[in-house]
Amino acid sequence: MDELRHLFRRAADHAADYRLSLPDRPVGVPVDQAALNKAFAGPLPHASTPPEQVLAELVAAAEPGLVATAGPRYFGFVVGGASPAATAADMLATGWDQIAFNAVTSPAAVAAETAAGTWLKELLGIPATASAGFVTGGQAANTAGLAAARHQVLADAGWDVERRGLPGAPAVRVFAGAERHATIDRSLRLLGLGTDTLRAVPTGPQGAIDPHALAAALRDAGPGPTIVCLQAGNVNTGACDDLRRACDLVHRYGGWAHVDGAFGLWAGASPVTRHLVDGLEAADSWACDGHKWLNLPYDTAFAFCARPDVHAAAMSYAAAYLVGCGGVPAGADLTAESSRRARGFAVWAGLRELGRDGVAALVERCCALARRFADGLTAAGFEVVNDVVLNQVLVGFGDDARTDRVVAAVQADGTCWAGGTTWRGRRLMRISVSNATTTEADVDRSVAAIARLAR
């Protein structure tokens, strides 16, 4: 037992040393992938290896290939950094090794998810009666929401899709903005609806769906099973659809409104940004990430549904050996996973650590830092092409080739990390400010590095 305690403490010390190094270490540097692969490779030993030696070998092999995504100057892919309490809770969750299938396999895991789900709905402005499934990411959350949508729109048409499948079913029409996230398309593939069912609706200047175009598309489509995918937080610009107007349109035509709010739904947690997602409570399902703006550990996301019975009908299953299950849908009833890790502990801890005011402050601070980024880069002579309404900044450095060279130089330099994107036919640098530890000094240091490298 002393050996186990020592091993776990060594692992915690390694993790803490790494996290404490983040403010000073290079964010990302060129890696020799072949050498990294070789460090992990080799034949599997015939004999067992002492756990402490395994841990030391893992740290030595992995260290050169770690990217400081949890650090204050990582601005790629809308990635946050897990907060201290959430990280510690996730370490406990791993040690406890709970199966969060239901309240039989882990009463504590289900209780944590239930409490955290209640807090999440309060923070985001989602109806208290909605269900909350704890999933791996925006992809899984969108898939669960669209599975519920598929169930209901086909049930309204007299078709039991869970029993009869899709062959012979009434055709389902799916509408989404032309600038939707690619996970929407993959969810349609996974659910058997296919991307040919998707009708792209034109978007406005900042990438939000055009309500007039949506109204015309729904009117021209006529009656039939209809799903509309809306967006809170365009992946490039941060723009949000007019959710109140869009949901009213969708319901007027008897459809299901799903909101992909991977990061933008968090605008609802602050009185300063809440107007951007006005009307979100009128939707039928919502997808939202926790490992982005809420700064929870990977992998944490949420699938909410205004109709818990529909959510469970689309996702749950029963088996003879699952004795003692039933009651209010929870755990695996609301996700596509049965062998589920207990990610609810970290969510509960992260929310307790921040509190309602802390979550609002986190959102507001990141938005303010994004504006500081935009102002600094504009002052340096570069072009910010989007309205900075949330935490996303798009920057051009001249022609596409030059912009790509600047992005590559920034990533190789290591001061900060930002990605490239294509928006409206242009190559741009995409900056996402999502980390709770990012400071004004981090932004200014990053702006200076970007300007130096661009010149």
Disulfide bonds with the S-S distance in Angstrom:
none
